[in-house]
Amino acid sequence: MLYHLLYPLHNLFGGFNVFRYITFRCLGAIVTAFLIAMVLGPHFIAWLKRHQVGQVVREDGPESHFSKRGVPTMGGVLIISSVLVSTILWVDLTNKFVWLIMAATLWYGAIGSIDDWRKIKKKNSKGLSARGKMILQIAGVVAVGTILLNQPGFDTSLSFPFLKAFKPDLGIYYILFMVLVVAGSSNAVNLTDGLDGLAIGPTVVTSGVYLIFSYLAGHAGLAAYLQIPYVPGAGEVSVFCGALTGASLGFLWFNAYPAQVFMGDVGSLAIGGALGVVAVIIKQEILLVLVGGIFVMEALSVILQVGYFKISGGKRIFLMAPFHHHFEKKGWVEPKVVVRFWIVSIILGLLALATLKLR
């Protein structure tokens, strides 16, 4: 919005010329989203407390988590609101990619909000059924995929880190791959959100890395030099990523141990879905496995635990899944688990950036 309102005035005042630069608008989106989250956070948390929108804790979870019962949840509404308002303020509103990402964010957030609200109303940890949640998630991916595939020149081939020449084209089956990426990312972030600040930390790293990749993907010269897919218009996606980075930092202020608010499924499903769609649009889907390695690890720990439990007749690989609970059971205190997972996430983010040169 600011781009459309102020940049046309650059002939009257040269300072408005900065609004043409995506880098400036990315920084603006980061700061704006952070400030919105910081200013509205205390008021929103107080509102959640007044309306008794509190966390429901699994009975079979770690005993140390029972104290979290009743802590305000559905804080993801704060994240989503901060991201969308900041994005609309700083992005070029004619960009179709950004509108598509925002729509997907709202769709996945709506799924999560229904799930959260059912848990709160029933006062147990069972919200939407796994089947119902997956159907809604897949419906969102199919809608996004159909729109993308109808965009002129949309590339259905895959780009692999470290392998510049290997680019298999999936054609119409790309939508099936999108389901794996977007729905998988959404559920992976959801599974990671089990400790104070655990999910939002890697979100900052992942969104920050994709901010850089989005900018590069939208710049023909840099994309050619770095041998990554060039996607016209993808540069504006970096503004959305900047807003997500800023909103996540603002939310972390209140979500850090001991958490004043949890993001809930409304936040985790929306964040994962948004990151998945960003990865698809800028043609860095496989990179999400690396930069979002914490999310992948958490999801795999659940899959392996459940699979091995069924195959072995009741045996377990981990003391408890998702993976972060395994370390809690081993005696690690919650802040130590969280900070060490953040460290791993930062290292993975740096490795993801290194792929720009190692091709």
Order of alpha helices (4+ residues) and beta strands (2+ residues): alpha-alpha-alpha-alpha-alpha-alpha-alpha-alpha-alpha-alpha-alpha-alpha-alpha-alpha-alpha
